[in-house]
Structure formats: structure tokens, C-alpha cells
Amino acid sequence: MSKSFLAFVLLERPVAPDMMALATALRTRHPELAKEIDVGAEDARQGSAGGSILRCGDQLIAIMSMPAAIPQDPGLWSRASRAWPEAKAIAARHRGHLIVSVVGRNQHLLSTARLMTAVIGALIATVPECQAVVWDAKVAHPADLWLHLSMQSFAPFPDYPFPLWVDVLPFRFQKGIGAVTMGLTAFVGREIQFQTSRLPLDALIKKVAGLAVYLIERGCVLKDGDTFGGDERERIAVRYKNSDQFNGMPVFLCTDGSSYY
């Protein structure tokens, strides 16, 4: 399981952020952080090396400007294009990127994700060249969605912006429909693969999203062989498996009564 996160902010052209403007935007967008944010004098000058440090309380956020495109990942952009038709075009034409990470190891994952998301939102608010964000090499979304949802960075459970960190992707299989997450492994070591012959697609997506945010909040509380559900009539079985459909990745295989394996 990942002990931290790495985000790439794709740029139309290479630029270095104005760190003072970033800090001001972060304070404005998230007043609860206002007294914790500090930018050192050297970082405020946008040094030629392209790297800067923002301090927020006891956390250090590193931001590095890179004058090149990120390596292409066709699978990432194919997934993103399901809901975002322009994804592949943005990926092909960007000419620079910002790397955003939290300095140090063994950080609390949810707290780190919240803070990084807030900082990325402030970056997008102050750097017009921002086109998209790739979160932890797994999830890609357009900059305007990040600008909007990142305002919820410090919202209480379950309203924080987990869709920026975890995708929920529908699929079909022989006996019905399913949905699989992408990005949850960083939080709890596995993805969710939910298969059903009973639920309509919208209910399935809602159920998987709800389970994902619950696991992000509580940790890996589902054990192999557990069941869960809203009442006794809705009992969903959970198995630890390596997915048959998705290249053997470790999943919580969730089924709602029929035999799938």
C-alpha cells in the first residue's frame, strides 16, 4: 500500500507557480488553514530549479515545475475518456507539468489527500495553464472539476472529494453488470469489484462509491468472508481475490447473492 501520494498537474505550457499567489488563494479558499500556511523567501522567488516548498502546519508540500509532458499511459486516458471525452486530446497536447507531493513518509493518508487536494485546487485557481490533474498515476480529471470539487477538501465524511482520488468504472459480465474502483488501493490495499444481477446501474455505482468512501474513512475494515448490507434481506458477500477480469489486481469481490466464482 502506498504511504503517500503523487499528483501531476498537466500544463498547456511549462510555468512555475507564483507561491505567494498560491498561498493567498489557499487561505481564501480554505480559511481554516489561514494561520498555518507559510512560504519561505527563497520559494516565493520561483527559483530557476523549478522546485518550491509550501508549509502548512507541520506538513511540507513540495511543488516542482517540469518543462516536459508526463509519460503517456494509454490505459489511464482510456479510463478517463469514458466520462471526459477530451481527455486523450489534453494528454497529447500538454507541454509541461507540476509535480505535487507531501514531504516525508508514513503520513496519515486521508489527511495527506485532503491537504494535497486543497493545494492543487489553489494551484489551478492561480495558474491559468493548468489543464488536468493525474492523481497517483491512477485517476485523471479535468482542471475545472478539480477546481470545483477541491473546495470540499476538508468537508466531513462522507462529503470530501473522494471522486478525485478514486474512479468507479462500470462493466458487464456474463450474469449481469459490475463496477470496479481505481485508486482505492492506495488507501486500503485493494480495489472494490462489485458484481450484481439485481441492481440497476445507478444504484450499483452509488453503492460502490459509498463503500469506497467508507473504507477511505475507516480503513480496511472488510475482512475476507464478511457480509454487509442495509438490512437482513440485503446481504452482500465479500471475498479477497485477485480479479479475473482486471489483470489479477487484488480486490474486495462483492456479490449480492448469486454465485459468481
Secondary structure as GFF3:
##gff-version 3
##sequence-region A 1 261
A	DSSP	beta_strand	6	11	.	.	.	ID=ss1
A	DSSP	alpha_helix	19	29	.	.	.	ID=ss2
A	DSSP	three_ten_helix	31	36	.	.	.	ID=ss3
A	DSSP	beta_strand	37	39	.	.	.	ID=ss4
A	DSSP	alpha_helix	41	44	.	.	.	ID=ss5
A	DSSP	beta_strand	51	56	.	.	.	ID=ss6
A	DSSP	beta_strand	59	66	.	.	.	ID=ss7
A	DSSP	alpha_helix	74	80	.	.	.	ID=ss8
A	DSSP	alpha_helix	87	93	.	.	.	ID=ss9
A	DSSP	beta_strand	96	102	.	.	.	ID=ss10
A	DSSP	alpha_helix	109	126	.	.	.	ID=ss11
A	DSSP	beta_strand	130	135	.	.	.	ID=ss12
A	DSSP	beta_strand	139	142	.	.	.	ID=ss13
A	DSSP	alpha_helix	143	149	.	.	.	ID=ss14
A	DSSP	three_ten_helix	150	152	.	.	.	ID=ss15
A	DSSP	three_ten_helix	162	164	.	.	.	ID=ss16
A	DSSP	beta_strand	167	173	.	.	.	ID=ss17
A	DSSP	beta_strand	176	182	.	.	.	ID=ss18
A	DSSP	alpha_helix	185	188	.	.	.	ID=ss19
A	DSSP	beta_strand	191	196	.	.	.	ID=ss20
A	DSSP	alpha_helix	201	218	.	.	.	ID=ss21
A	DSSP	beta_strand	227	228	.	.	.	ID=ss22
A	DSSP	beta_strand	236	242	.	.	.	ID=ss23
A	DSSP	beta_strand	250	255	.	.	.	ID=ss24
###
